[in-house]
Amino acid sequence: MAGKLSPIQQATMASFRNDFPVLSKTMNGKPVAFLDTGSSAQKPRAVIDAMKAAMDTEYANIHRGLYQFSQVTTAKFEAVRAKVADFIGAVSEKEIIFTRNATEGINLVAQSWGRANLKAGDEVIISGMEHHANIVPWQLLRDQIGIVIKVIPVLQDGRLDLESLEKLLSSKTKLVSFVHVSNALGTINPVSTIIKSVSAYNRNIRILVDGSQAVVHGAVNVSALGADWYVFTGHKLYGPTGIGVLYGRYELLQSMPPYQGGGDMIERVTFEKTTYKDAPARFEAGTPAIVEVLGLGAAIDYVAAIGMDNIAVREQELLAYGLEQLSGVPGLTLYGPAENRAGIISFTADWGHPSDIAMVLDQCGVAVRSGHHCCQPLMDQFGIDATIRASFGLYTNEADIDQLVQGIKKARDLLGE
């Protein structure tokens, strides 16, 4: 994520802010500085229009109908599967499973592959910076079958302790699962390096990567990374809620039993026995989120037209500006690495609680997230219960950051001694 945009490119990037209708509104009478994209991104007009058109024109259930509406909608739905595969560098659209979100993708792997392939005493390694979505599913599996969970420590600068990972690996290690970009710290983990290290120890150890933040901040190629599974969610990628993606190597997906049962994932049902379709269909029981999938396709078209590399470069410029501006505010502690981080800045203040500061920022028209960000073990490590998190999107600009800094200074005047 190196480089620098020219003034013309910067102006072009800034113009994309106009594509997001909500950003023309006010919040508490102030211009909106939306700095909570890490939680859920705002939606461009292209996504809104695509979803509206899907319901206005040829809406129908898919895969079953022989009439025109169903055939057309089915073709559009499956075209998004191919579009997702191309977007993340998968070999085939057969490696793309639509889920409700990244959380369901991780649960699917745990309850399908995990229940079928792990036994008591087998070890799963996760990291100390995981979102709860990549902690709790493995704890549920531990309670069900007795697996052992090990944790890669996080260094005080917000990086993973990769030397400790080498010590955690053992003959009982069956899976290593970790986040690509930390939602709480912005840390960009060296995925390829980690996978190569694990594979060098034992190439049979499976790898699952949570890419929910990564696909938003730059280009991702799952084939190049070498992960067995990769999950992300649509609503952080400027698409709708209720839709996520689980990528899996096809031969691995084919070896996994269904996660849920129902319509559209079967070949033949009798009261004695059911046979299942090949992947990915066997993992998509029931009527899917049709309109949401089409919205995700529109979101991918939108960011692809801008260019993920352009988004990444612009974000790094804003990140540098934000870190510089916030470093000048007395009493702030910033968390996360100095380098190799995405557009996420988490901080605390020694003169006010994050929740109180966030409420003052709200009155200033600034939307940030305060809390533990579904990373309570990570907060425990740093000896805090919460941070304030400002997370950037492709629509973020320097004025948003200036508004944040001015709001923090106002909060300090009101809350500080």
Secondary structure as the mmCIF struct_conf table of DSSP 4:
data_model
#
loop_
_struct_conf.conf_type_id
_struct_conf.id
_struct_conf.beg_label_comp_id
_struct_conf.beg_label_asym_id
_struct_conf.beg_label_seq_id
_struct_conf.end_label_comp_id
_struct_conf.end_label_asym_id
_struct_conf.end_label_seq_id
HELX_RH_AL_P HELX_RH_AL_P1 PRO A 7 SER A 15
HELX_RH_3T_P HELX_RH_3T_P1 PHE A 16 ASP A 19
HELX_RH_3T_P HELX_RH_3T_P2 PRO A 21 SER A 24
BEND BEND1 LYS A 25 LYS A 25
STRN STRN1 THR A 26 MET A 27
TURN_TY1_P TURN_TY1_P1 ASN A 28 GLY A 29
STRN STRN2 LYS A 30 PRO A 31
STRN STRN3 ALA A 33 PHE A 34
STRN STRN4 ASP A 36 ASP A 36
TURN_TY1_P TURN_TY1_P2 THR A 37 SER A 39
HELX_RH_AL_P HELX_RH_AL_P2 ARG A 45 ASP A 56
BEND BEND2 THR A 57 GLU A 58
BEND BEND3 ILE A 62 ARG A 64
BEND BEND4 TYR A 67 TYR A 67
HELX_RH_AL_P HELX_RH_AL_P3 GLN A 68 ILE A 88
TURN_TY1_P TURN_TY1_P3 GLY A 89 GLY A 89
BEND BEND5 VAL A 91 VAL A 91
HELX_RH_3T_P HELX_RH_3T_P3 GLU A 93 GLU A 95
STRN STRN5 ILE A 96 THR A 99
BEND BEND6 ARG A 100 ASN A 101
HELX_RH_AL_P HELX_RH_AL_P4 ALA A 102 VAL A 109
HELX_RH_PI_P HELX_RH_PI_P1 ALA A 110 GLY A 114
HELX_RH_AL_P HELX_RH_AL_P5 ARG A 115 ASN A 117
TURN_TY1_P TURN_TY1_P4 ALA A 120 GLY A 121
STRN STRN6 GLU A 123 SER A 127
TURN_TY1_P TURN_TY1_P5 GLY A 128 MET A 129
HELX_RH_3T_P HELX_RH_3T_P4 HIS A 132 ASN A 134
TURN_TY1_P TURN_TY1_P6 ILE A 135 ILE A 135
HELX_RH_AL_P HELX_RH_AL_P6 VAL A 136 ILE A 145
STRN STRN7 VAL A 148 ILE A 152
STRN STRN8 VAL A 154 VAL A 154
TURN_TY1_P TURN_TY1_P7 GLN A 156 ASP A 157
BEND BEND7 GLY A 158 GLY A 158
STRN STRN9 LEU A 160 LEU A 160
HELX_RH_AL_P HELX_RH_AL_P7 LEU A 162 LEU A 168
TURN_TY1_P TURN_TY1_P8 SER A 171 LYS A 172
STRN STRN10 THR A 173 VAL A 179
BEND BEND8 HIS A 180 HIS A 180
STRN STRN11 VAL A 181 VAL A 181
TURN_TY1_P TURN_TY1_P9 ASN A 183 LEU A 185
STRN STRN12 THR A 187 ILE A 188
HELX_RH_AL_P HELX_RH_AL_P8 VAL A 191 TYR A 201
TURN_TY1_P TURN_TY1_P10 ARG A 203 ASN A 204
BEND BEND9 ILE A 205 ILE A 205
STRN STRN13 ARG A 206 ASP A 210
TURN_TY1_P TURN_TY1_P11 SER A 212 GLN A 213
HELX_RH_AL_P HELX_RH_AL_P9 ALA A 214 HIS A 217
BEND BEND10 GLY A 218 GLY A 218
HELX_RH_AL_P HELX_RH_AL_P10 VAL A 222 LEU A 225
TURN_TY1_P TURN_TY1_P12 GLY A 226 GLY A 226
BEND BEND11 ASP A 228 ASP A 228
STRN STRN14 TRP A 229 THR A 233
BEND BEND12 GLY A 234 GLY A 234
HELX_RH_3T_P HELX_RH_3T_P5 HIS A 235 LEU A 237
TURN_TY1_P TURN_TY1_P13 TYR A 238 TYR A 238
BEND BEND13 GLY A 239 GLY A 239
BEND BEND14 THR A 241 GLY A 242
STRN STRN15 GLY A 244 GLY A 248
HELX_RH_AL_P HELX_RH_AL_P11 TYR A 250 SER A 255
BEND BEND15 MET A 256 MET A 256
HELX_LH_PP_P HELX_LH_PP_P1 PRO A 257 PRO A 258
BEND BEND16 TYR A 259 GLN A 260
TURN_TY1_P TURN_TY1_P14 GLY A 263 ASP A 264
BEND BEND17 MET A 265 MET A 265
STRN STRN16 ILE A 266 VAL A 269
BEND BEND18 PHE A 271 GLU A 272
STRN STRN17 THR A 274 TYR A 276
HELX_LH_PP_P HELX_LH_PP_P2 LYS A 277 ASP A 278
TURN_TY1_P TURN_TY1_P15 ALA A 279 PRO A 280
HELX_RH_3T_P HELX_RH_3T_P6 ALA A 281 PHE A 283
BEND BEND19 GLY A 286 THR A 287
HELX_RH_AL_P HELX_RH_AL_P12 ILE A 290 ILE A 306
HELX_RH_AL_P HELX_RH_AL_P13 MET A 308 SER A 327
TURN_TY1_P TURN_TY1_P16 GLY A 328 GLY A 328
BEND BEND20 VAL A 329 VAL A 329
TURN_TY1_P TURN_TY1_P17 PRO A 330 GLY A 331
STRN STRN18 LEU A 332 TYR A 335
BEND BEND21 GLY A 336 GLY A 336
BEND BEND22 ALA A 338 ASN A 340
STRN STRN19 ARG A 341 ARG A 341
BEND BEND23 GLY A 343 GLY A 343
STRN STRN20 ILE A 344 ALA A 349
TURN_TY1_P TURN_TY1_P18 ASP A 350 TRP A 351
STRN STRN21 GLY A 352 GLY A 352
HELX_RH_AL_P HELX_RH_AL_P14 PRO A 354 GLN A 363
TURN_TY1_P TURN_TY1_P19 CYS A 364 GLY A 365
STRN STRN22 VAL A 366 ALA A 367
STRN STRN23 ARG A 369 GLY A 371
TURN_TY1_P TURN_TY1_P20 HIS A 373 CYS A 374
HELX_RH_AL_P HELX_RH_AL_P15 GLN A 376 PHE A 382
TURN_TY1_P TURN_TY1_P21 GLY A 383 GLY A 383
BEND BEND24 ASP A 385 ASP A 385
STRN STRN24 THR A 387 SER A 391
TURN_TY1_P TURN_TY1_P22 LEU A 394 TYR A 395
HELX_RH_AL_P HELX_RH_AL_P16 GLU A 398 LEU A 415
#
